[in-house]
Amino acid sequence: MSAPLTQRWFAPGWIVLLGVITGIVLALAPASPAAAHAALLRTSPGQGAVVEVPPEQVVLTFSEPVEAVADQVRIIGPNGARADRGGARVSGERLRIPLRSGAPRGTYLVSFRVISADGHPVSGGFSFSVGAPSAAPAQEAQDGDDPVVVTLLAVMRYAGYAGLVALLGGLGALAVGWPARLSRRGPGRLATGGIVLVAAPAVAEVVLQAPYLLGGGLSDLRGSDVLSVVDSRYGYAHLARLALLAAAVPLLRRVSRGTPTKRDQGLLAGVGVAALLTWPLSGHPAGSPLPWLSVLLDVAHLAAASVWLGGLLVLVGLLLRRSAREALAEALPPWLRTWSKVAMGAVAVLALAGVAQAVIEVRTLDALVTSRYGLLVLAKAGLLAAILAAASFARRLARGAPSPGPAGAPAPDPPPGAPTRGGALRRLVAVELTLAAVVLAVTAVLTQTTPARTDAAANAAAQPTGSRQAELSHKLYTLRIEIDPARVGDNQVRLYAATPGGKPLKVLEWKVTAALPSAGIAAVDVPVVAVTGDHATGRIGLPKAGRWVFRFTLRISEIDQATVKTTVRVR
């Protein structure tokens, strides 16, 4: 008699498959366009500043150490030619760009693309003027990151985490005390598959990192760019991961066969810890204010999560199948009790490390509930709580498992079609694995998201004192404006254009006017300079206080143009 349709759809295999699909969808979710991982805090000369004497160099200060991307840090002079001299120099958080001697009067555009400490690219630009502003020099707008490259990197990170779960799950199952009645081949194969699933994405990540850093697509991939990635901290970390995985293979074989020596076990533990270090050394912890503490916390977090979730994978895939349950009527309950203690220890480490990491990366309760990074942390915590709830039910079910019959004989089978306690336990563990797959996806998205601490530093640096800000909407675009300081005298105008959906919008032509009708001052043009495709800046001297009317005209194509206006009170 076949199982009911609902039992078929809620079988463990379908449940886990649903979790994997959901996890992949989440991992493919695009990162925010502003998800840079190092923030530009200040520049010298400042954004839109007018200086009388040309500076010897332009200095950019970021929120964490950076590296310059070759030939993508430059200064364009008023005549449209390169005005920087030699290569850019980096010292920790500061990027210095020498300016050619005898720089003419006019407006200069500074554009940059750097690599933050966690391996993510950051690009942008600003303008300053010598003597007086001039027409904007010709400069191609910077393009965003290629979505195909970003998506593939997210998939590779997700696969790498899944491989780590399989690897440590198989090893952990053997270390806890694998039932003698079952072959060790199952967890051994799981661990071997985990090695492959960690190694292949590591290679792919190094290759994909080259176009990602340069802002290009797969068609722009060159061997020399890949070699540049290899010769970086990011590349060294991934090469070390591959070398350590290779060293672990012969040790894993002996563990799988049940013939490891204490020396083998010690070596395997050492290789495992060293391999785990390669994740934080190429990610967010490397750029943390407390790097070594963050690295150690991340290692503990990764190890605990992988041992716990890997154990669930072993349970649902190997031990709780009907054939295994029948063969392990006596051995399975003791193994489950031992594993339960290990899992609870892993969960405790996971919770403590996660809280400590959140304190370092998020810092404030306000950031926890308002920043994208903080919301992802809350989502991850909620999913882990749901997994713990399912684990609690599963643990009760395991404790209440029926005892074997007389003389160790298996307990009698339930009537055909009736749900079994072992089947219910397997479904509960499958639910845990489903949620775990989503947790891995959220973790992969977190690695692409700017930490809340960096967002806070960037917002604090970008917030002008006493400025007036507004967001103006039209069916063609949304325009965010800043008038600083909105007082009589010299004022800076900053413009940021976006699509109605919130993505950066390339503007072909900007036009700004300001008028004070109450004082009979007609509209005067505000000279603006396009810094990037979606950002422009300008300066205007406002001679009187009052309610000034600003009009902004943006042309975004040969035929699409629209004007929006706002009133700004100038004191």
VEXDREN-2710 file (C-alpha; in Angstrom, 1 decimal):
% VEXDREN-2710
k/r/px/py/pz
1/MET/0.0/0.0/0.0
2/SER/1.5/3.3/-1.1
3/ALA/2.0/6.2/1.4
4/PRO/-0.5/9.0/1.2
5/LEU/0.3/11.9/-1.1
6/THR/1.0/14.3/1.8
7/GLN/3.6/11.9/3.2
8/ARG/5.3/11.7/-0.2
9/TRP/5.6/15.4/-0.5
10/PHE/6.8/15.8/3.1
11/ALA/9.4/13.0/2.8
12/PRO/12.9/14.1/4.0
13/GLY/14.3/14.2/0.5
14/TRP/11.7/16.7/-0.8
15/ILE/12.1/18.8/2.4
16/VAL/15.9/19.0/2.0
17/LEU/15.6/19.8/-1.7
18/LEU/13.2/22.6/-0.9
19/GLY/15.7/24.1/1.5
20/VAL/18.6/23.8/-1.0
21/ILE/16.5/25.6/-3.7
22/THR/15.4/28.3/-1.3
23/GLY/19.1/28.7/-0.2
24/ILE/20.3/29.1/-3.8
25/VAL/17.6/31.7/-4.5
26/LEU/18.6/33.7/-1.5
27/ALA/22.3/33.4/-2.4
28/LEU/21.5/34.8/-5.8
29/ALA/19.7/37.8/-4.4
30/PRO/21.6/40.8/-5.6
31/ALA/23.5/42.9/-3.1
32/SER/22.6/46.5/-2.6
33/PRO/24.2/48.8/-5.2
34/ALA/25.9/50.7/-2.3
35/ALA/27.3/47.5/-0.7
36/ALA/30.9/48.7/-0.7
37/HIS/32.9/47.2/2.2
38/ALA/35.1/50.2/2.9
39/ALA/33.8/53.7/3.2
40/LEU/35.4/56.9/2.0
41/LEU/35.5/59.1/5.1
42/ARG/37.1/62.3/3.9
43/THR/39.2/63.7/1.1
44/SER/41.8/66.5/0.9
45/PRO/40.9/68.7/-0.9
46/GLY/37.3/68.2/0.1
47/GLN/34.4/67.3/-2.1
48/GLY/33.6/70.4/-4.3
49/ALA/36.3/72.5/-2.5
50/VAL/37.8/75.5/-4.3
51/VAL/41.5/76.0/-3.4
52/GLU/43.8/78.9/-4.5
53/VAL/47.0/76.9/-4.7
54/PRO/47.1/73.4/-6.5
55/PRO/47.8/70.7/-3.9
56/GLU/50.9/68.5/-4.3
57/GLN/48.7/65.4/-3.8
58/VAL/45.1/64.4/-3.3
59/VAL/44.5/62.3/-0.2
60/LEU/41.6/59.9/0.4
61/THR/40.9/58.4/3.8
62/PHE/38.9/55.2/4.1
63/SER/37.3/53.4/7.0
64/GLU/39.8/50.4/6.7
65/PRO/43.0/49.6/4.9
66/VAL/42.7/49.4/1.1
67/GLU/44.8/48.5/-2.0
68/ALA/44.7/50.5/-5.2
69/VAL/43.5/48.8/-8.4
70/ALA/46.1/49.3/-11.1
71/ASP/45.3/52.2/-13.5
72/GLN/41.9/52.8/-12.0
73/VAL/43.0/55.6/-9.7
74/ARG/43.3/58.9/-11.6
75/ILE/42.8/62.6/-11.7
76/ILE/41.4/64.3/-14.8
77/GLY/42.3/67.9/-15.3
78/PRO/40.1/70.7/-16.7
79/ASN/41.4/70.0/-20.3
80/GLY/40.3/66.3/-20.0
81/ALA/43.9/65.0/-19.8
82/ARG/45.4/63.0/-16.9
83/ALA/46.7/65.3/-14.2
84/ASP/48.0/62.7/-11.8
85/ARG/51.7/62.1/-11.6
86/GLY/53.1/58.5/-11.2
87/GLY/51.2/55.8/-9.4
88/ALA/48.9/56.2/-6.4
89/ARG/50.5/55.3/-3.0
90/VAL/48.7/53.5/-0.3
91/SER/49.5/53.6/3.4
92/GLY/46.9/51.7/5.5
93/GLU/43.6/53.6/5.2
94/ARG/45.1/56.5/3.2
95/LEU/45.3/56.7/-0.6
96/ARG/47.6/59.4/-1.9
97/ILE/47.5/60.5/-5.6
98/PRO/50.3/62.9/-6.6
99/LEU/49.2/65.9/-8.8
100/ARG/51.4/67.2/-11.7
101/SER/53.2/70.4/-11.0
102/GLY/51.9/73.5/-12.8
103/ALA/48.3/72.4/-12.6
104/PRO/46.1/74.9/-14.4
105/ARG/43.0/76.6/-12.9
106/GLY/39.7/74.9/-13.2
107/THR/37.8/71.8/-12.0
108/TYR/39.5/68.4/-11.5
109/LEU/37.8/65.0/-11.3
110/VAL/39.2/62.3/-9.0
111/SER/38.1/58.8/-9.7
112/PHE/39.2/55.7/-7.8
113/ARG/38.7/51.9/-7.5
114/VAL/40.3/50.3/-4.5
115/ILE/40.2/46.9/-2.8
116/SER/39.0/46.9/0.8
117/ALA/40.6/44.7/3.5
118/ASP/37.9/42.0/3.0
119/GLY/38.6/41.7/-0.7
120/HIS/35.7/43.7/-2.1
121/PRO/36.1/46.5/-4.6
122/VAL/35.1/50.1/-3.8
123/SER/34.8/52.7/-6.5
124/GLY/33.7/56.3/-6.6
125/GLY/34.8/59.9/-7.3
126/PHE/34.6/63.5/-6.4
127/SER/35.7/66.9/-7.7
128/PHE/37.6/70.0/-6.6
129/SER/38.6/73.2/-8.3
130/VAL/41.8/75.3/-8.4
131/GLY/41.1/79.1/-8.5
132/ALA/37.5/78.8/-9.7
133/PRO/35.1/76.1/-11.0
134/SER/35.1/75.4/-14.7
135/ALA/33.2/73.2/-17.1
136/ALA/33.4/69.5/-16.2
137/PRO/36.3/67.7/-17.9
138/ALA/35.3/64.8/-20.2
139/GLN/35.2/61.5/-18.2
140/GLU/33.4/58.2/-18.9
141/ALA/30.9/57.3/-16.1
142/GLN/32.0/54.4/-14.0
143/ASP/30.0/51.3/-14.5
144/GLY/28.8/49.1/-11.6
145/ASP/29.9/45.6/-10.9
146/ASP/29.0/43.0/-13.5
147/PRO/25.8/41.2/-12.2
148/VAL/26.9/37.8/-13.7
149/VAL/30.2/37.9/-11.9
150/VAL/28.6/39.0/-8.6
151/THR/26.0/36.2/-8.9
152/LEU/28.6/33.5/-9.7
153/LEU/30.7/34.6/-6.7
154/ALA/27.7/34.3/-4.4
155/VAL/27.0/30.8/-5.7
156/MET/30.6/29.8/-5.2
157/ARG/30.6/31.0/-1.6
158/TYR/27.3/29.1/-1.0
159/ALA/28.8/25.9/-2.4
160/GLY/32.0/26.4/-0.3
161/TYR/30.0/26.6/2.9
162/ALA/28.0/23.6/1.9
163/GLY/31.2/21.7/1.2
164/LEU/32.5/22.6/4.7
165/VAL/29.4/21.3/6.3
166/ALA/29.7/18.0/4.4
167/LEU/33.4/17.7/5.3
168/LEU/33.1/18.4/9.0
169/GLY/29.9/16.4/9.2
170/GLY/31.5/13.3/7.9
171/LEU/34.6/13.6/10.1
172/GLY/32.5/14.5/13.1
173/ALA/30.3/11.4/12.7
174/LEU/33.3/9.2/12.6
175/ALA/34.9/11.0/15.6
176/VAL/31.8/10.7/17.8
177/GLY/31.8/6.9/17.6
178/TRP/30.4/5.5/14.4
179/PRO/28.2/2.4/14.9
180/ALA/30.3/-0.7/14.3
181/ARG/27.4/-2.4/12.4
182/LEU/27.5/0.2/9.7
183/SER/30.2/0.7/7.1
184/ARG/32.4/3.8/7.5
185/ARG/32.2/4.3/3.8
186/GLY/29.2/6.6/4.0
187/PRO/30.6/9.3/6.2
188/GLY/34.0/8.9/4.5
189/ARG/32.4/9.6/1.1
190/LEU/30.5/12.5/2.6
191/ALA/33.8/14.0/3.8
192/THR/35.5/13.4/0.5
193/GLY/32.7/15.0/-1.4
194/GLY/33.0/18.0/1.0
195/ILE/36.7/18.4/0.1
196/VAL/35.8/18.5/-3.6
197/LEU/32.9/21.0/-2.9
198/VAL/35.3/23.3/-1.0
199/ALA/38.2/23.0/-3.4
200/ALA/36.3/23.6/-6.7
201/PRO/34.6/26.9/-5.5
202/ALA/38.0/28.1/-4.1
203/VAL/39.5/27.9/-7.5
204/ALA/36.5/29.5/-9.1
205/GLU/36.5/32.3/-6.6
206/VAL/40.1/33.2/-7.4
207/VAL/39.3/33.3/-11.2
208/LEU/36.1/35.3/-10.7
209/GLN/37.8/37.8/-8.3
210/ALA/39.8/39.2/-11.2
211/PRO/36.9/40.7/-13.2
212/TYR/35.1/41.5/-10.0
213/LEU/37.9/43.7/-8.7
214/LEU/38.3/45.5/-12.1
215/GLY/34.6/46.0/-12.6
216/GLY/34.5/43.9/-15.8
217/GLY/32.6/40.9/-17.0
218/LEU/33.7/37.3/-17.9
219/SER/34.6/38.4/-21.4
220/ASP/37.2/40.8/-19.8
221/LEU/39.0/38.0/-18.0
222/ARG/42.7/37.9/-18.6
223/GLY/45.4/35.6/-17.2
224/SER/47.5/38.5/-15.9
225/ASP/44.6/39.7/-13.9
226/VAL/44.1/36.3/-12.3
227/LEU/47.8/36.2/-11.4
228/SER/47.4/39.6/-9.8
229/VAL/44.6/38.1/-7.6
230/VAL/46.8/35.1/-6.8
231/ASP/49.5/37.5/-5.6
232/SER/47.3/39.1/-3.0
233/ARG/46.2/38.3/0.5
234/TYR/42.9/37.0/-0.9
235/GLY/44.8/34.8/-3.3
236/TYR/47.2/33.5/-0.7
237/ALA/44.3/32.6/1.6
238/HIS/42.7/30.5/-1.2
239/LEU/45.9/28.9/-2.2
240/ALA/46.6/27.9/1.4
241/ARG/43.0/26.5/1.6
242/LEU/43.7/24.3/-1.5
243/ALA/47.1/23.2/-0.2
244/LEU/45.7/22.2/3.2
245/LEU/42.8/20.3/1.6
246/ALA/45.3/18.3/-0.4
247/ALA/47.3/17.6/2.8
248/ALA/44.1/16.4/4.5
249/VAL/43.3/13.8/1.8
250/PRO/45.6/11.0/2.9
251/LEU/44.8/11.6/6.6
252/LEU/41.1/11.5/5.8
253/ARG/41.5/8.1/4.0
254/ARG/43.0/6.6/7.2
255/VAL/40.3/8.0/9.3
256/SER/37.6/6.6/7.0
257/ARG/39.2/3.2/7.2
258/GLY/39.3/3.3/11.0
259/THR/43.1/3.0/11.1
260/PRO/44.3/6.5/12.2
261/THR/47.0/6.9/14.7
262/LYS/47.0/9.6/17.3
263/ARG/49.5/11.5/15.2
264/ASP/47.1/11.3/12.2
265/GLN/44.3/12.7/14.3
266/GLY/46.4/15.5/15.7
267/LEU/47.7/16.4/12.2
268/LEU/44.1/16.3/10.8
269/ALA/42.9/18.6/13.6
270/GLY/45.8/21.1/12.9
271/VAL/45.2/21.0/9.2
272/GLY/41.5/21.6/9.8
273/VAL/42.0/24.7/12.0
274/ALA/44.5/26.1/9.6
275/ALA/42.1/25.6/6.7
276/LEU/39.3/27.3/8.6
277/LEU/41.5/30.3/9.1
278/THR/41.5/31.0/5.3
279/TRP/37.8/32.0/5.4
280/PRO/38.1/34.9/7.8
281/LEU/41.5/36.0/6.4
282/SER/39.8/36.7/3.1
283/GLY/36.5/38.1/4.4
284/HIS/35.0/40.7/6.8
285/PRO/37.0/39.8/9.9
286/ALA/40.2/40.9/8.1
287/GLY/38.9/44.4/8.0
288/SER/37.4/44.5/11.5
289/PRO/38.6/47.0/14.2
290/LEU/39.7/43.9/16.2
291/PRO/41.0/41.7/13.4
292/TRP/42.6/38.8/15.3
293/LEU/39.6/38.5/17.7
294/SER/37.2/38.6/14.8
295/VAL/39.3/36.0/12.9
296/LEU/39.2/33.6/15.9
297/LEU/35.5/34.2/16.5
298/ASP/34.8/33.4/12.8
299/VAL/36.9/30.2/13.0
300/ALA/34.9/29.1/16.1
301/HIS/31.6/30.1/14.4
302/LEU/32.4/28.2/11.2
303/ALA/33.6/25.1/13.0
304/ALA/30.7/24.9/15.3
305/ALA/28.1/25.5/12.6
306/SER/29.7/23.0/10.2
307/VAL/30.0/20.3/12.9
308/TRP/26.3/20.8/14.0
309/LEU/24.8/21.1/10.5
310/GLY/27.0/18.3/9.1
311/GLY/25.8/16.0/11.8
312/LEU/22.2/16.7/10.8
313/LEU/23.2/15.8/7.2
314/VAL/24.7/12.5/8.5
315/LEU/21.5/11.8/10.5
316/VAL/19.0/12.3/7.7
317/GLY/21.2/10.9/4.9
318/LEU/22.8/7.9/6.5
319/LEU/21.6/6.9/10.0
320/LEU/17.8/7.6/9.9
321/ARG/17.0/5.7/6.7
322/ARG/14.8/2.8/7.3
323/SER/17.4/0.2/6.5
324/ALA/19.9/1.8/8.9
325/ARG/17.3/2.1/11.7
326/GLU/16.5/-1.6/11.4
327/ALA/20.2/-2.6/11.6
328/LEU/20.8/-0.2/14.5
329/ALA/18.0/-0.9/16.8
330/GLU/20.4/-1.1/19.7
331/ALA/23.3/1.1/18.6
332/LEU/21.4/4.1/17.3
333/PRO/19.9/5.5/20.5
334/PRO/23.3/5.7/22.3
335/TRP/24.9/7.3/19.3
336/LEU/22.1/9.9/19.2
337/ARG/22.6/10.7/22.8
338/THR/26.3/11.2/22.3
339/TRP/25.7/13.2/19.2
340/SER/23.1/15.3/21.0
341/LYS/25.8/16.4/23.6
342/VAL/28.2/17.3/20.8
343/ALA/25.5/19.3/19.0
344/MET/24.5/21.2/22.1
345/GLY/28.2/22.1/22.7
346/ALA/28.4/23.3/19.0
347/VAL/25.3/25.4/19.4
348/ALA/26.6/27.0/22.5
349/VAL/29.9/28.0/20.7
350/LEU/27.9/29.1/17.7
351/ALA/25.7/31.4/19.8
352/LEU/28.5/32.9/21.8
353/ALA/30.7/33.5/18.7
354/GLY/27.7/34.9/16.8
355/VAL/26.8/37.4/19.5
356/ALA/30.4/38.6/19.8
357/GLN/30.7/39.0/16.0
358/ALA/27.5/40.9/15.9
359/VAL/28.7/43.3/18.6
360/ILE/31.9/44.0/16.6
361/GLU/30.2/44.3/13.2
362/VAL/26.9/45.9/14.1
363/ARG/27.8/47.8/17.4
364/THR/24.4/49.4/18.1
365/LEU/20.9/48.3/18.6
366/ASP/19.7/50.9/16.1
367/ALA/22.0/49.5/13.4
368/LEU/20.8/46.1/14.2
369/VAL/17.2/47.0/13.2
370/THR/17.9/49.6/10.5
371/SER/20.9/48.4/8.5
372/ARG/20.7/45.7/5.9
373/TYR/23.6/43.9/7.6
374/GLY/21.8/44.0/10.9
375/LEU/18.5/42.7/9.5
376/LEU/20.4/39.8/7.9
377/VAL/21.9/39.0/11.3
378/LEU/18.4/39.0/12.8
379/ALA/17.1/36.8/10.0
380/LYS/20.0/34.4/10.6
381/ALA/19.3/34.4/14.4
382/GLY/15.6/33.7/13.7
383/LEU/16.4/30.8/11.4
384/LEU/18.8/29.3/14.0
385/ALA/16.1/29.6/16.7
386/ALA/13.7/27.7/14.4
387/ILE/16.3/25.0/13.9
388/LEU/16.8/24.7/17.7
389/ALA/13.0/24.3/18.1
390/ALA/13.0/21.5/15.6
391/ALA/16.0/20.0/17.3
392/SER/14.3/20.1/20.6
393/PHE/11.3/18.1/19.3
394/ALA/13.7/15.6/17.6
395/ARG/15.7/15.2/20.8
396/ARG/12.5/14.3/22.7
397/LEU/11.5/11.9/20.0
398/ALA/14.9/10.2/20.1
399/ARG/14.8/9.9/23.9
400/GLY/11.4/8.2/23.6
401/ALA/12.5/5.7/20.9
402/PRO/11.1/2.2/21.6
403/SER/13.4/-0.3/23.2
404/PRO/14.4/-3.4/21.3
405/GLY/12.5/-6.6/21.8
406/PRO/13.6/-9.6/24.0
407/ALA/17.3/-10.6/23.6
408/GLY/18.0/-7.5/21.7
409/ALA/15.6/-8.3/18.9
410/PRO/14.3/-5.2/17.0
411/ALA/11.0/-3.8/18.1
412/PRO/8.0/-5.0/16.0
413/ASP/7.2/-2.9/13.0
414/PRO/4.1/-0.7/13.1
415/PRO/1.1/-1.6/10.9
416/PRO/1.5/-0.9/7.2
417/GLY/0.9/2.8/6.4
418/ALA/1.2/3.9/10.0
419/PRO/3.8/6.6/10.7
420/THR/6.9/5.4/12.5
421/ARG/8.8/7.2/15.2
422/GLY/12.0/6.8/13.2
423/GLY/10.3/8.3/10.1
424/ALA/9.0/11.2/12.1
425/LEU/12.5/11.8/13.6
426/ARG/14.0/11.7/10.1
427/ARG/11.4/14.3/8.9
428/LEU/12.2/16.6/11.8
429/VAL/15.9/16.4/11.1
430/ALA/15.2/17.1/7.4
431/VAL/13.3/20.2/8.5
432/GLU/16.4/21.3/10.4
433/LEU/18.6/20.7/7.3
434/THR/16.1/22.7/5.2
435/LEU/16.4/25.7/7.5
436/ALA/20.2/25.1/7.6
437/ALA/20.4/25.5/3.8
438/VAL/18.7/28.8/4.1
439/VAL/21.1/29.8/6.9
440/LEU/24.0/29.1/4.6
441/ALA/22.5/31.3/1.9
442/VAL/22.0/34.2/4.4
443/THR/25.6/33.7/5.4
444/ALA/26.7/33.9/1.8
445/VAL/24.7/37.1/1.4
446/LEU/26.2/38.5/4.5
447/THR/29.7/38.1/3.1
448/GLN/28.6/40.5/0.2
449/THR/27.0/43.1/2.5
450/THR/28.6/46.1/4.0
451/PRO/29.0/45.7/7.8
452/ALA/26.8/48.0/9.8
453/ARG/29.9/49.6/11.4
454/THR/31.1/50.7/8.0
455/ASP/27.7/52.0/7.0
456/ALA/27.6/54.1/10.1
457/ALA/31.1/55.5/9.5
458/ALA/30.2/56.4/5.9
459/ASN/26.9/58.0/6.9
460/ALA/28.6/60.0/9.6
461/ALA/31.3/61.2/7.2
462/ALA/28.8/62.0/4.4
463/GLN/26.3/63.9/6.6
464/PRO/26.9/67.6/6.1
465/THR/26.5/69.9/9.2
466/GLY/23.5/72.1/8.8
467/SER/22.7/70.9/5.3
468/ARG/19.2/70.7/3.7
469/GLN/18.3/67.4/2.1
470/ALA/15.3/66.3/0.1
471/GLU/14.3/63.5/-2.2
472/LEU/12.4/64.5/-5.3
473/SER/10.5/62.0/-7.4
474/HIS/9.4/61.8/-11.1
475/LYS/8.2/58.9/-13.1
476/LEU/11.6/58.9/-14.9
477/TYR/13.9/59.1/-11.8
478/THR/14.3/59.9/-8.1
479/LEU/16.7/62.7/-7.2
480/ARG/18.3/63.1/-3.8
481/ILE/19.7/66.6/-3.2
482/GLU/21.9/68.1/-0.5
483/ILE/22.4/71.9/-0.1
484/ASP/25.2/72.6/2.4
485/PRO/25.2/74.6/4.6
486/ALA/22.0/76.3/3.3
487/ARG/23.2/79.7/4.6
488/VAL/24.0/83.0/3.0
489/GLY/27.3/82.7/1.3
490/ASP/29.0/79.8/-0.5
491/ASN/27.0/76.6/-0.7
492/GLN/27.7/73.2/-2.1
493/VAL/25.0/71.3/-4.1
494/ARG/25.2/67.5/-4.2
495/LEU/22.9/65.4/-6.5
496/TYR/22.4/61.7/-6.6
497/ALA/20.1/60.2/-9.3
498/ALA/18.4/56.8/-9.1
499/THR/15.7/54.9/-11.0
500/PRO/12.3/54.7/-9.4
501/GLY/13.3/51.3/-8.2
502/GLY/16.4/52.7/-6.4
503/LYS/19.2/51.7/-8.7
504/PRO/21.9/54.2/-9.7
505/LEU/20.8/56.0/-12.9
506/LYS/23.2/57.3/-15.5
507/VAL/22.4/61.0/-16.3
508/LEU/23.6/62.4/-19.7
509/GLU/23.1/66.1/-18.8
510/TRP/22.5/68.0/-15.5
511/LYS/21.1/71.5/-15.2
512/VAL/20.4/73.3/-12.0
513/THR/19.0/76.8/-11.4
514/ALA/18.3/78.8/-8.2
515/ALA/15.9/81.8/-7.7
516/LEU/14.6/83.9/-4.9
517/PRO/11.2/85.3/-6.2
518/SER/10.5/87.2/-2.9
519/ALA/13.6/89.4/-3.4
520/GLY/13.2/89.7/-7.2
521/ILE/16.2/87.5/-7.9
522/ALA/15.6/85.6/-11.2
523/ALA/16.8/82.1/-11.8
524/VAL/20.6/81.8/-12.1
525/ASP/22.5/78.8/-13.4
526/VAL/24.3/76.7/-10.8
527/PRO/27.5/75.2/-12.4
528/VAL/27.6/71.5/-11.7
529/VAL/30.2/68.8/-12.5
530/ALA/29.3/65.2/-13.2
531/VAL/31.4/63.1/-10.9
532/THR/30.0/59.7/-11.9
533/GLY/27.1/58.7/-14.0
534/ASP/24.6/59.1/-11.2
535/HIS/26.3/61.8/-9.1
536/ALA/27.0/65.5/-9.7
537/THR/28.2/68.3/-7.5
538/GLY/28.4/72.1/-7.8
539/ARG/28.7/75.4/-5.9
540/ILE/26.7/78.6/-5.7
541/GLY/26.9/81.8/-3.7
542/LEU/23.6/82.8/-2.2
543/PRO/23.5/86.5/-1.4
544/LYS/20.3/86.7/0.7
545/ALA/18.4/84.7/3.2
546/GLY/14.9/83.5/2.2
547/ARG/13.1/80.6/0.5
548/TRP/15.1/79.8/-2.6
549/VAL/13.5/77.8/-5.4
550/PHE/15.9/75.2/-6.9
551/ARG/15.0/73.5/-10.2
552/PHE/16.8/70.4/-11.4
553/THR/16.6/69.2/-15.0
554/LEU/18.0/65.7/-15.8
555/ARG/18.4/64.3/-19.3
556/ILE/18.7/60.5/-19.2
557/SER/18.4/59.7/-22.9
558/GLU/18.2/61.5/-26.2
559/ILE/14.4/62.0/-25.7
560/ASP/13.8/61.6/-22.0
561/GLN/14.2/64.7/-19.8
562/ALA/12.3/66.0/-16.8
563/THR/12.5/68.8/-14.3
564/VAL/11.7/68.7/-10.6
565/LYS/11.9/71.6/-8.1
566/THR/12.0/72.2/-4.4
567/THR/12.1/75.1/-2.0
568/VAL/15.1/75.5/0.4
569/ARG/15.1/77.9/3.3
570/VAL/18.4/79.7/3.4
571/ARG/19.3/81.4/6.7
END
